[in-house]
Amino acid sequence: MPSSNVALSALSPSGDQTTMKTTSRYSSDDDNKIFQTKPPFSKPSQFRAKGWTETEQGYISEAKQLTMCLLSNRRYMRRPYTWAVHININEVLPPEAIASMWPPVCRNLRRNGVVCLWVREPNRHNKVHYHLVVKNHISRKQLEHAIEKSMPSRSEVKWRKKIEEIENEWRYCHYITKAKIKGMVKGKLVSDMHRRKRRLFKAGLRFDKYGTVGNFWEAGKTKKKLWDEIKETEKRIAEGLEDPDVDRLVQHVFEMMGETVPKKRIERSFGYSADSPAVQDWISQLIAIDWSDDPWLNSG
């Protein structure tokens, strides 16, 4: 009986491949590594740093954007993502093999009923691996079967997989993109816990940083639309917090709740709703209380 796996020798890009996010292309230098050993942190520019391969600052910006879109998509779903999947390639492959192997895998995953977003990254041993966020309802057994049918035969390329439940979606989404967040590393709190694992592909190689399989983004949404919504929300919050009365209200509520709720959460809530009747009424009451306590106003 013929194998259902994809033979590596037969893998090549095709016009009907699953949606692939085209970002910067990557290239290999004389050291035969697919990642940059000493990428520049930044470059002089009047524009915001972007791109997965130009600078670390650009990578951090792109990672933040993708992570926030993943979490925004999750809110629109109104239910959790279903599975985390890690696929590790256990041998060093040339860039051409990396580029040709993955598109057929994505097409086969889709045919086998998997809807997901994937992120590709290199490790320090110059091997690639993939992190998947699975969206659709599918059992572990069905997912395992779909992956086995979709990946190349292990006689063609060595690989292994790990399927697990997502315990913390916020942390997992930051982890797969290597977005910048605070966290504990070897018992110490650091400002960028993923810094040492963040590796930039070289510019020019012909494969992508991430992509989707099936209808991953919610109906009527795209990553661009989600990001535009996020930018508009952040602008609205910033503008709301420019009002000193809103800032005073934030501090009042923070203290009233015994400083048990993160102040940042209160700021975002009141900044976003600064113009709402409820917030404006609360501000008026707060100002009235301040005036009633003013000895100069009550001295007559």
SERO-4910 file (N, C-alpha, C, O; in steps of 0.05 Angstrom, whole numbers):
BEGIN
 pado doro    nc1    nc2    nc3   cac1   cac2   cac3    cc1    cc2    cc3    oc1    oc2    oc3
  Met    A     17    -24      0      0      0      0     18     25      0     35     27     17
  Pro    A     14     44    -18     32     67    -20     29     85      5      7     86     16
  Ser    A     50     98     12     50    116     36     34    141     30     35    151      7
  Ser    A     20    151     50      4    175     47     22    200     53     13    222     48
  Asn    A     46    195     62     64    218     69     74    231     43     75    219     22
  Val    A     83    256     46     94    270     23    123    264     21    138    267     40
  Ala    A    132    255     -2    161    249     -6    175    276    -10    166    293    -25
  Leu    A    198    278      4    213    303      3    222    309    -25    223    332    -34
  Ser    A    230    289    -40    239    293    -67    218    304    -86    224    315   -107
  Ala    A    193    300    -78    171    309    -96    160    336    -88    141    346   -100
  Leu    A    171    348    -67    159    372    -57    168    396    -73    192    400    -79
  Ser    A    149    412    -81    155    437    -96    132    455    -93    109    446    -91
  Pro    A    137    482    -93    115    501    -90     95    499   -112    101    491   -134
  Ser    A     70    505   -106     49    503   -126     30    527   -123     29    539   -102
  Gly    A     17    533   -145     -1    556   -145    -25    553   -127    -37    573   -120
  Asp    A    -33    529   -120    -57    525   -104    -50    521    -75    -67    510    -59
  Gln    A    -26    529    -66    -18    525    -39    -35    540    -19    -47    561    -26
  Thr    A    -36    531      6    -50    545     27    -39    572     30    -16    577     24
  Thr    A    -55    591     41    -48    618     44    -21    620     58    -17    610     80
  Met    A     -2    634     45     25    638     56     30    668     59     25    683     40
  Lys    A     39    677     82     45    705     86     72    711     74     93    701     83
  Thr    A     73    728     54     98    736     41    109    759     56     99    782     55
  Thr    A    131    755     70    145    776     83    172    780     69    174    776     45
  Ser    A    193    788     83    219    790     71    229    763     63    223    743     76
  Arg    A    243    761     41    255    737     32    282    734     46    294    754     55
  Tyr    A    292    709     47    316    705     63    339    694     45    333    682     24
  Ser    A    363    697     54    386    687     39    407    675     57    407    680     81
  Ser    A    424    658     46    444    645     62    471    656     54    477    660     30
  Asp    A    488    662     74    515    672     69    535    649     69    528    625     70
  Asp    A    561    655     69    581    635     66    584    617     91    596    595     89
  Asp    A    573    625    114    575    608    138    555    585    138    554    569    156
  Asn    A    538    584    117    518    562    114    497    562    135    482    543    138
  Lys    A    494    584    150    472    586    169    449    601    157    452    619    140
  Ile    A    425    593    165    401    606    154    393    629    172    374    644    165
  Phe    A    406    633    194    399    656    212    424    674    216    446    666    211
  Gln    A    418    698    225    439    718    229    451    714    257    437    713    277
  Thr    A    478    712    258    491    708    284    493    734    299    493    734    324
  Lys    A    496    756    285    498    783    299    482    803    284    493    821    271
  Pro    A    455    801    285    438    820    271    440    848    284    443    850    308
  Pro    A    439    869    269    439    896    281    413    901    297    392    891    289
  Phe    A    416    915    319    392    920    335    374    940    321    349    937    321
  Ser    A    386    961    308    370    981    295    387    994    273    411    990    272
  Lys    A    373   1010    256    386   1025    235    375   1053    236    351   1057    241
  Pro    A    392   1073    229    381   1101    229    359   1104    208    363   1097    185
  Ser    A    336   1113    217    313   1116    199    293   1135    212    290   1135    237
  Gln    A    279   1150    196    257   1167    206    231   1151    208    211   1162    219
  Phe    A    231   1127    199    207   1111    199    209   1089    220    230   1081    230
  Arg    A    185   1079    228    184   1057    248    198   1032    237    194   1024    214
  Ala    A    214   1020    254    227    995    246    207    973    240    188    970    255
  Lys    A    211    958    219    194    936    212    209    916    196    232    920    188
  Gly    A    196    893    190    209    872    176    221    851    195    233    858    215
  Trp    A    218    826    187    228    804    205    258    800    203    269    786    220
  Thr    A    271    811    183    299    804    179    318    828    179    343    824    180
  Glu    A    308    853    179    326    876    176    341    881    202    366    883    202
  Thr    A    327    884    224    339    890    250    324    876    272    301    867    268
  Glu    A    336    874    296    322    863    319    298    880    326    277    870    333
  Gln    A    302    906    324    280    924    330    256    920    311    233    920    320
  Gly    A    262    915    286    241    909    266    228    883    272    203    881    271
  Tyr    A    243    863    280    232    837    287    213    840    311    190    829    310
  Ile    A    222    854    331    205    858    355    179    872    348    158    865    359
  Ser    A    180    891    330    156    905    321    137    886    307    113    886    312
  Glu    A    147    870    288    131    851    273    119    830    292     96    822    289
  Ala    A    135    821    311    126    800    329    103    810    347     84    796    352
  Lys    A    106    835    356     85    847    372     59    849    356     37    843    366
  Gln    A     61    858    331     38    861    314     24    834    310     -1    832    312
  Leu    A     39    813    303     27    787    298     14    776    324     -7    764    323
  Thr    A     28    779    346     18    770    371     -9    783    379    -28    770    387
  Met    A    -10    809    376    -34    824    383    -57    816    364    -80    815    373
  Cys    A    -51    811    339    -72    802    320    -82    774    327   -106    768    325
  Leu    A    -64    756    336    -72    730    345    -91    732    369   -112    718    369
  Leu    A    -85    749    388   -102    752    411   -128    766    405   -149    760    417
  Ser    A   -127    785    386   -152    798    378   -170    778    363   -195    778    367
  Asn    A   -159    762    346   -174    741    332   -187    722    352   -210    714    348
  Arg    A   -173    715    373   -184    698    394   -208    711    408   -227    697    414
  Arg    A   -207    737    413   -230    751    425   -254    750    407   -277    747    417
  Tyr    A   -250    753    381   -273    751    363   -284    723    361   -308    719    357
  Met    A   -267    703    365   -276    675    366   -295    669    389   -313    653    387
  Arg    A   -290    682    412   -305    678    436   -303    649    447   -321    639    460
  Arg    A   -281    637    441   -274    610    452   -244    607    449   -231    621    434
  Pro    A   -232    588    464   -203    585    463   -194    572    436   -209    559    423
  Tyr    A   -168    577    430   -155    561    410   -153    533    421   -153    528    445
  Thr    A   -151    513    403   -154    485    412   -128    471    419   -127    458    440
  Trp    A   -108    474    402    -83    459    407    -58    475    400    -59    493    383
  Ala    A    -37    469    415    -10    479    407      5    455    395      5    433    406
  Val    A     18    460    373     33    439    359     61    449    354     65    471    345
  His    A     81    432    359    109    439    353    120    417    335    119    393    342
  Ile    A    129    425    312    141    406    293    171    413    290    177    435    280
  Asn    A    188    395    298    217    400    297    230    383    275    225    359    273
  Ile    A    245    396    257    260    382    237    287    375    250    302    393    258
  Asn    A    293    350    251    316    340    266    342    338    250    360    323    257
  Glu    A    343    352    228    367    352    212    370    379    198    350    393    194
  Val    A    394    386    191    399    411    178    392    407    148    402    390    135
  Leu    A    374    424    139    365    423    111    375    448     96    376    470    108
  Pro    A    382    445     71    389    469     55    364    487     52    342    477     53
  Pro    A    368    513     47    345    531     44    325    522     23    301    526     27
  Glu    A    335    511      1    316    502    -20    298    480    -11    274    479    -18
  Ala    A    308    462      6    291    440     16    271    451     37    248    441     37
  Ile    A    279    470     53    261    482     72    238    496     57    215    493     64
  Ala    A    245    510     36    225    525     20    206    507      6    182    513      5
  Ser    A    215    484     -4    197    467    -19    181    447     -2    160    437    -11
  Met    A    191    442     22    178    421     39    151    431     50    132    416     51
  Trp    A    150    456     60    127    465     76    101    470     61     80    463     72
  Pro    A    101    482     38     75    487     24     58    463     20     34    464     25
  Pro    A     69    440     11     52    416      8     42    406     35     20    395     37
  Val    A     58    409     56     49    402     83     24    418     90      5    407    101
  Cys    A     25    444     85      3    461     92    -22    453     76    -44    453     86
  Arg    A    -19    447     50    -42    439     34    -54    413     45    -78    410     46
  Asn    A    -36    395     53    -46    369     63    -60    373     90    -80    359     96
  Leu    A    -49    390    107    -62    396    132    -91    406    128   -109    398    141
  Arg    A    -93    424    108   -120    435    102   -138    413     92   -162    411    101
  Arg    A   -129    396     75   -145    374     65   -153    354     86   -174    341     85
  Asn    A   -136    353    107   -142    335    130   -157    349    152   -158    339    175
  Gly    A   -168    373    147   -186    385    166   -173    402    188   -185    406    209
  Val    A   -149    412    183   -135    429    203   -136    458    195   -131    465    172
  Val    A   -144    475    214   -144    504    210   -124    515    231   -128    512    255
  Cys    A   -104    529    222    -84    538    241    -68    562    230    -69    568    206
  Leu    A    -52    574    247    -31    593    240     -5    580    248     -3    568    270
  Trp    A     15    583    231     41    571    238     63    593    237     61    613    222
  Val    A     83    589    253    107    606    254    132    589    250    135    569    264
  Arg    A    149    597    232    174    583    227    197    597    241    199    622    240
  Glu    A    215    582    254    239    594    265    262    575    265    259    551    265
  Pro    A    287    586    265    311    569    266    320    566    295    314    583    312
  Asn    A    334    545    300    347    542    327    377    546    324    387    550    302
  Arg    A    391    545    346    420    551    346    436    530    331    459    534    325
  His    A    423    507    326    436    485    311    431    487    281    438    468    266
  Asn    A    419    509    272    414    514    244    393    496    232    392    491    208
  Lys    A    375    486    250    352    470    241    327    487    244    326    507    259
  Val    A    306    480    229    281    495    231    260    480    247    260    455    247
  His    A    242    495    259    219    482    271    195    501    268    198    524    262
  Tyr    A    172    489    272    146    503    268    129    502    293    127    481    305
  His    A    117    525    299     97    526    321     70    532    308     67    550    292
  Leu    A     50    516    316     23    519    305      4    527    327      5    516    349
  Val    A    -15    545    320    -38    550    337    -62    539    322    -70    550    301
  Val    A    -74    518    332    -96    505    318   -122    519    327   -127    522    351
  Lys    A   -139    526    308   -163    541    314   -188    523    316   -205    527    334
  Asn    A   -191    504    298   -216    489    296   -218    466    317   -198    457    327
  His    A   -242    458    321   -248    435    339   -239    410    325   -249    402    305
  Ile    A   -219    396    337   -209    371    327   -197    356    350   -184    368    367
  Ser    A   -201    330    351   -190    314    373   -160    311    370   -149    314    348
  Arg    A   -147    305    392   -118    300    391   -111    278    372    -92    280    357
  Lys    A   -127    256    373   -122    234    355   -125    242    326   -108    234    309
  Gln    A   -146    257    319   -150    266    292   -127    284    283   -118    283    260
  Leu    A   -119    302    301    -97    321    294    -71    306    290    -56    312    271
  Glu    A    -66    287    307    -41    271    304    -41    256    277    -21    255    263
  His    A    -64    245    270    -66    230    245    -63    249    221    -49    242    202
  Ala    A    -74    273    223    -72    293    201    -43    301    197    -33    304    175
  Ile    A    -28    305    219      0    313    217     17    291    205     33    296    188
  Glu    A     12    267    214     27    244    204     23    240    174     41    234    159
  Lys    A     -2    245    165     -8    242    136      3    265    120      9    262     96
  Ser    A      6    288    133     14    312    118     44    317    116     54    328     96
  Met    A     59    308    136     87    312    136    102    292    118     91    270    112
  Pro    A    126    298    109    142    279     94    147    253    109    147    254    134
  Ser    A    153    232     96    161    207    109    187    212    124    205    227    115
  Arg    A    189    200    148    213    203    164    237    190    151    260    195    160
  Ser    A    233    173    131    255    162    116    267    183     97    290    181     88
  Glu    A    251    203     91    260    225     74    272    248     89    293    259     82
  Val    A    259    255    112    269    276    129    262    270    158    239    263    163
  Lys    A    281    273    175    276    266    204    261    289    217    269    313    214
  Trp    A    239    283    231    224    303    245    209    290    268    205    266    269
  Arg    A    201    307    286    184    298    309    163    319    315    166    343    307
  Lys    A    143    311    329    121    330    335    114    328    365    119    308    378
  Lys    A    101    349    374     90    350    401     64    365    400     62    387    390
  Ile    A     43    353    411     16    365    412      9    369    441     12    351    458
  Glu    A      0    393    448     -7    398    476    -30    419    478    -34    434    459
  Glu    A    -44    418    500    -64    438    505    -51    465    511    -28    466    521
  Ile    A    -65    487    505    -54    513    510    -63    522    538    -86    529    542
  Glu    A    -45    523    556    -52    531    584    -56    561    587    -74    570    601
  Asn    A    -40    576    573    -41    605    574    -38    616    546    -16    617    536
  Glu    A    -60    625    534    -59    634    506    -42    659    503    -27    661    483
  Trp    A    -43    677    522    -28    701    520      2    695    519     17    706    502
  Arg    A     11    678    537     39    671    538     48    654    513     69    657    502
  Tyr    A     30    636    504     37    619    482     40    636    456     58    632    441
  Cys    A     22    655    452     23    671    428     48    688    428     60    693    407
  His    A     57    698    452     82    713    454    106    694    449    126    703    438
  Tyr    A    103    670    458    126    651    456    131    644    427    154    644    418
  Ile    A    111    637    412    116    627    385    126    649    366    140    644    347
  Thr    A    120    674    372    130    697    356    156    708    368    170    723    354
  Lys    A    162    700    392    185    711    407    182    741    411    201    756    409
  Ala    A    157    749    416    152    778    422    165    786    448    169    769    466
  Lys    A    170    811    451    184    821    475    164    823    498    145    839    497
  Ile    A    169    809    520    154    811    545    172    806    569    193    794    566
  Lys    A    163    816    592    178    811    616    173    782    625    152    770    618
  Gly    A    192    771    639    188    744    649    212    735    665    233    749    667
  Met    A    210    711    676    231    699    692    250    682    675    240    664    660
  Val    A    275    687    677    296    671    663    317    663    684    331    680    695
  Lys    A    319    637    689    338    627    709    334    641    736    354    648    749
  Gly    A    309    644    743    303    655    770    305    685    772    301    696    794
  Lys    A    310    699    750    312    728    750    291    741    732    286    730    710
  Leu    A    280    763    741    260    778    724    276    794    704    293    811    711
  Val    A    269    790    678    282    805    657    261    819    640    238    812    640
  Ser    A    270    840    626    251    856    610    244    843    583    225    850    570
  Asp    A    261    824    574    257    811    548    264    782    550    286    774    544
  Met    A    245    766    559    251    738    566    257    720    541    269    699    544
  His    A    250    729    517    254    713    493    279    722    477    283    713    455
  Arg    A    294    741    488    316    753    473    336    732    464    344    733    440
  Arg    A    344    714    481    364    695    473    355    674    453    371    661    440
  Lys    A    328    670    451    317    651    432    308    664    407    299    650    388
  Arg    A    309    690    406    300    704    382    322    704    361    342    717    364
  Arg    A    317    690    339    336    689    317    324    699    291    301    691    284
  Leu    A    338    716    277    328    727    252    339    711    229    363    706    227
  Phe    A    321    703    211    329    690    187    346    710    170    342    734    173
  Lys    A    363    700    154    378    717    136    360    728    114    341    714    105
  Ala    A    365    752    105    349    764     84    355    750     57    378    745     50
  Gly    A    333    743     43    337    732     16    329    704     12    324    695    -11
  Leu    A    328    688     33    319    660     30    290    659     22    274    676     30
  Arg    A    283    639      6    256    640     -6    236    623     10    224    604      0
  Phe    A    232    632     35    210    621     50    201    642     70    214    662     75
  Asp    A    178    638     82    164    658     97    166    653    127    171    631    136
  Lys    A    162    674    142    163    672    172    138    659    183    141    644    202
  Tyr    A    115    665    172     91    653    182     70    652    160     73    663    139
  Gly    A     48    637    166     26    635    147      2    622    160      3    616    184
  Thr    A    -18    618    144    -43    605    155    -51    581    139    -44    579    115
  Val    A    -65    564    151    -77    540    138   -107    542    142   -117    543    164
  Gly    A   -122    543    120   -151    546    122   -160    574    130   -144    592    129
  Asn    A   -185    576    139   -196    602    147   -189    608    176   -206    606    193
  Phe    A   -165    616    180   -156    620    208   -168    646    219   -178    646    242
  Trp    A   -166    668    204   -177    693    214   -207    692    214   -219    681    196
  Glu    A   -220    704    234   -248    703    236   -262    716    212   -249    732    197
  Ala    A   -287    708    207   -302    717    183   -301    748    181   -307    762    201
  Gly    A   -295    758    158   -294    787    153   -269    800    163   -266    824    161
  Lys    A   -250    784    174   -226    796    185   -202    785    170   -202    763    158
  Thr    A   -181    802    169   -155    794    159   -135    805    180   -142    820    198
  Lys    A   -111    797    178    -91    807    197    -89    837    194    -87    851    215
  Lys    A    -90    848    170    -88    877    166   -112    891    180   -108    912    193
  Lys    A   -136    880    176   -159    893    188   -158    892    219   -164    911    232
  Leu    A   -148    870    230   -145    867    259   -125    887    269   -129    900    290
  Trp    A   -103    890    254    -82    909    263    -92    938    261    -85    954    279
  Asp    A   -107    944    241   -118    971    238   -137    977    262   -137    999    273
  Glu    A   -153    957    270   -171    961    293   -154    965    318   -161    982    335
  Ile    A   -133    950    321   -116    952    345   -103    980    347   -103    992    368
  Lys    A    -93    989    324    -81   1016    324   -101   1038    331    -95   1056    345
  Glu    A   -126   1035    321   -147   1054    327   -154   1054    357   -159   1074    369
  Thr    A   -155   1030    368   -161   1027    397   -139   1040    413   -145   1054    432
  Glu    A   -114   1035    406    -91   1046    422    -91   1077    420    -85   1090    439
  Lys    A    -98   1087    396   -100   1116    392   -122   1128    410   -118   1149    422
  Arg    A   -145   1114    411   -167   1124    427   -160   1124    457   -167   1143    471
  Ile    A   -146   1103    466   -138   1102    494   -119   1124    501   -121   1138    521
  Ala    A    -99   1128    483    -79   1149    488    -92   1177    489    -85   1193    506
  Glu    A   -110   1182    471   -124   1208    471   -141   1212    496   -142   1234    507
  Gly    A   -154   1190    505   -170   1192    529   -154   1198    553   -162   1213    571
  Leu    A   -130   1187    555   -113   1191    578    -99   1218    578    -86   1225    598
  Glu    A   -101   1232    556    -90   1259    556   -106   1279    573    -96   1300    581
  Asp    A   -131   1271    579   -148   1288    596   -139   1284    625   -140   1262    636
  Pro    A   -130   1306    638   -120   1303    666   -142   1293    685   -136   1280    705
  Asp    A   -167   1299    679   -189   1289    696   -192   1259    695   -198   1246    714
  Val    A   -187   1248    671   -188   1219    668   -165   1206    683   -168   1186    697
  Asp    A   -142   1219    682   -118   1209    697   -123   1209    727   -116   1191    741
  Arg    A   -137   1230    737   -144   1232    765   -164   1210    772   -162   1198    794
  Leu    A   -183   1205    755   -202   1184    760   -189   1156    761   -196   1140    778
  Val    A   -170   1152    743   -155   1126    743   -141   1122    770   -143   1101    782
  Gln    A   -128   1143    780   -114   1141    806   -133   1137    829   -128   1122    847
  His    A   -157   1151    827   -177   1148    848   -187   1119    849   -189   1107    871
  Val    A   -194   1107    827   -204   1080    826   -183   1060    834   -188   1041    848
  Phe    A   -158   1065    826   -136   1047    833   -133   1046    863   -129   1024    875
  Glu    A   -134   1069    876   -131   1070    905   -156   1059    919   -154   1046    940
  Met    A   -180   1065    908   -205   1056    919   -206   1025    920   -218   1014    938
  Met    A   -193   1012    900   -194    983    899   -170    971    913   -163    948    910
  Gly    A   -157    988    930   -135    977    946   -111    969    930    -94    953    939
  Glu    A   -108    981    906    -85    975    889    -83    945    882    -61    935    878
  Thr    A   -106    931    882   -106    903    876   -109    897    846   -103    875    837
  Val    A   -119    917    831   -122    914    803   -100    929    789    -95    952    796
  Pro    A    -86    917    769    -64    931    756    -73    958    745    -94    961    732
  Lys    A    -58    978    751    -65   1006    743    -67   1008    712    -83   1023    702
  Lys    A    -50    993    698    -50    993    669    -77    985    658    -87    996    639
  Arg    A    -90    965    671   -116    955    662   -137    977    666   -155    981    649
  Ile    A   -135    991    689   -155   1013    694   -150   1036    674   -170   1047    664
  Glu    A   -125   1042    668   -119   1063    649   -131   1057    622   -143   1074    609
  Arg    A   -128   1033    613   -138   1025    586   -168   1026    585   -180   1035    566
  Ser    A   -181   1017    607   -210   1017    608   -221   1046    607   -239   1052    591
  Phe    A   -211   1063    624   -221   1090    626   -212   1107    602   -226   1125    593
  Gly    A   -187   1102    592   -178   1117    569   -195   1111    545   -201   1130    530
  Tyr    A   -203   1086    541   -219   1079    518   -247   1091    521   -259   1099    501
  Ser    A   -258   1091    545   -286   1101    549   -287   1129    560   -307   1137    573
  Ala    A   -266   1145    556   -264   1171    568   -288   1189    561   -296   1206    578
  Asp    A   -299   1187    537   -321   1204    529   -348   1193    536   -369   1206    530
  Ser    A   -349   1170    547   -375   1158    553   -389   1173    576   -376   1184    593
  Pro    A   -416   1173    576   -431   1187    597   -424   1177    625   -422   1193    644
  Ala    A   -420   1151    628   -414   1139    654   -388   1150    665   -387   1157    689
  Val    A   -367   1151    649   -341   1161    658   -342   1190    664   -332   1200    684
  Gln    A   -355   1205    646   -357   1234    650   -373   1241    675   -367   1260    690
  Asp    A   -394   1225    681   -410   1229    705   -393   1223    730   -394   1237    750
  Trp    A   -377   1202    729   -359   1195    751   -339   1217    756   -333   1224    779
  Ile    A   -328   1228    734   -309   1250    737   -322   1274    750   -310   1287    767
  Ser    A   -347   1280    742   -362   1303    754   -365   1299    784   -362   1317    800
  Gln    A   -372   1274    792   -376   1268    820   -349   1271    836   -349   1281    858
  Leu    A   -327   1262    823   -301   1264    835   -293   1293    839   -283   1301    860
  Ile    A   -298   1310    819   -292   1338    821   -309   1351    843   -299   1368    858
  Ala    A   -334   1343    845   -352   1354    865   -342   1347    893   -343   1364    912
  Ile    A   -332   1323    897   -321   1315    923   -296   1331    929   -292   1340    952
  Asp    A   -279   1335    908   -255   1351    913   -262   1379    922   -249   1390    940
  Trp    A   -282   1391    909   -290   1418    916   -302   1420    945   -297   1439    959
  Ser    A   -317   1399    952   -329   1400    979   -308   1398   1001   -314   1405   1024
  Asp    A   -285   1387    994   -263   1385   1014   -244   1408   1014   -225   1409   1029
  Asp    A   -249   1428    996   -231   1451    994   -237   1471   1016   -259   1482   1016
  Pro    A   -219   1476   1034   -224   1494   1057   -230   1523   1048   -244   1537   1062
  Trp    A   -218   1531   1026   -223   1558   1016   -251   1562   1007   -263   1583   1011
  Leu    A   -263   1541    994   -290   1544    985   -310   1542   1008   -332   1552   1005
  Asn    A   -303   1530   1030   -321   1526   1052   -315   1545   1075   -327   1542   1097
  Ser    A   -298   1565   1071   -290   1583   1093   -311   1603   1100   -311   1614   1122
  Gly    A   -329   1609   1081   -350   1630   1086   -373   1619   1101   -392   1633   1106
***
